Amino acid sequence: MGSDERRPGKSNRLQGGERVSARRLLLGNEAIARGLVENGCAIATSYPGTPASEILAAVAAFQKENGLCMHTQWAVNEKIAFEIAYAGCMTGLRTAVSMKQVGLNVASDPLMSAAYMGVKGGFIVVSADDPGPHSSQTEQDSRLMAMLAKIPVLDPDSPRQAQEMTGLAYALSEAFETPVMLRPTTRVCHARQDISLGAIPAAAREVKFEKDPARWGATPKFRHQLHQALEKKLEGMARHAPTAPRRLNPEADGSKAIVASGVAAAHLKEILQELNLWPSIPFYQVLQPYPLHTDFSAHLIDSYAEILVLEETTGVIEMQLADRWRVKGKRSQAVPQVGELSPEIIQAIVGEFAGVETAKLKLPAVPARRPTLCAGCPHRASFFAIKKAAPRGIYTSDIGCYTLGLNLGAVDTVLCMGAAISQAAGFYHAYKNQAKRPDIVATIGDSTFFHAGVPALIDAVVQKVGFVLVILDNRTTAMTGNQPTPASGWGACGEPLETVDIEALVRGCGVKFCREGNPYRLDEFMPLVKEAVNYSRENGPAVVISRYPCVLDRARQGESGEIIPVAITADCDGCGYCIKQFECPALIYHDEDQDHKYARIDPLLCTACGVCLNVCPKGSIVAQK
């Protein structure tokens, strides 16, 4: 295959709006996106969150590459993303919404209701789980949410299977008129695999919303009837042949069997062969962990003396088998209840289950380095100013890059999206009758403020909560890949959009003290934060918008400010204040001379922001001529 076939825009058009098939090395999330467009997805929505962020970005890329007529949108939050896509499927279109597992918590309200009302066109909810966790507050299992909502869930083991399962999910969704969850995990989302690019059909579905208030706007009486209908759907889905478990080694004959799903199944394929157990232990891969196929459950219990179940992260398959004596898994402590099931862990579990010795695999120790804000990150300057303005304060924060303010001693709490403001209110109410109330400073990113901060701020205004809110406005959703925010003015495909003014929004919430400042100008920004702290002690909420673009956001690189090269003088006594209190990666110890340790600047990392000129208490950091 020539290189031109891999380049965007080089596919050849066929009659009917389809494209020539090719092959491409795709990320798991890109494979899911490809599956969506190949199966006629007309509306795709999302709110970014690792490990799911690349799904919508890839849908947008395929949309532009192939000139597709569809709607692709980064929504303000997961709930809104879900509701937009769900309304689309009510018109008969195929639609999809994608998010990470904790994002599904935000969308859980419409999820539960949509399960009762069902769908017309196929509707896929992609909820990417993060066993480990690698970049999440929890390692919760989205399959439990599917069980709670009573919708089917499919569990891919690889990027290629994730692509294939989108078609299976749409067919299942339309066969039973139900939302279907596709649940990849981090190791599927971020793996790469050679993927066959199938034809993309031309849009041909009629868009028609049929009014049916008893269904789409059902009152509690009708919801009872919808619930009864949903239970019958589940019975049918538990017998649906296309999603039935697969026996991967039919020639194997033994009294013990292993059942696996997701990435654990992919690891198990290799491990059984490496241990020469492929001919002796029957192996079943479960594609649809919920509802588990009824005949399959009966077959396992009737056929095997012992059954090992491997799945991440909770025992969803295991609990449906309901034979605690024969089934070995998380409940029996045969499988760890916490963390990923890595190949090393699975090999040890399988060896013990099969009664064979396995080599103990031990990965080499890698020196740990805690994550830190990038060199030149404007958030670092904001946190430094906050500590100076409220040195003994309580610092509540939120989900984003700025969570790393923990390293700077400027973040005390991190709960979930939007909680920085609500928790600030909680601390205020806890302390307000005390003789001495600590200053309270909350930090929240611009994208997170739009996502979940506005209702909390309105509540704080109504209650006259005395705190400072610093909105860290770096003009992008930086942590997940620089996706746009409602203030960016462009959409998922780069199309121009309207913008929302954060300051106007804050004032619209009723806040009377709202100021904007540039954190790079630390000598001006610190007094501004101090003024806000003083105001909040007697007058209620004060908001400071700390505005400076993310240094890694290519879309805004032209907005960078003045370049100020800095140097450290020979007067530096190595006290370490700049390194410990400011923690810029470009500031490091020079330790070659054991008699005289001092700080120095790494020129490969320094962005010449000049902020550190205001950090050294002894004036040893100076502007370089």
DABEL-V17468 format. One line per field, one symbol per residue. phi: phi as a letter, one per 30 degrees, with the letter a starting at -180 (. if undefined). A space follows every 50 residues. Layout:
BEGIN
phi: ???
END
This chain:
BEGIN
phi: .ddddddeicdcdcdiicbddbbadbdeddddedddddcidcbbbabdad ccedddededdddddcidcacbbdcdadddedddddddddcjddbabbad ddddedcdddeddddddibcddbccccddbekdcabdbcdcddddddddi bdbcbdcaeddddddddddddddddchbdbccbdceddecdbadcddddc dddbddcaccdaedcdbddeddddddddddddddddddbdedcdecddbd ddbadcbbcbbideddddeddddddhcedcbebcccdcdbddddddeddd ddcbdbbcccacccdddedddhbddddcadddidbedbidcdeddddddd edddibdbdddbdddcedbddbdddidddddddddddddbdcdcccbbcl ededdedcicbcbbcaeidedddeddddddcdcddbcddbbcbadddddd dbddeddedddddhddacccddcciacddckiddcdcdibcdciddbdcc dddddddddjdccbbcbcddcddcdddddddddddddbcjdbcccdcade dcdddbddcddddbdbbcdddecidiedddcchdedcbdccdcddbdadb cdddcdchdidddccddcidcbddd
END
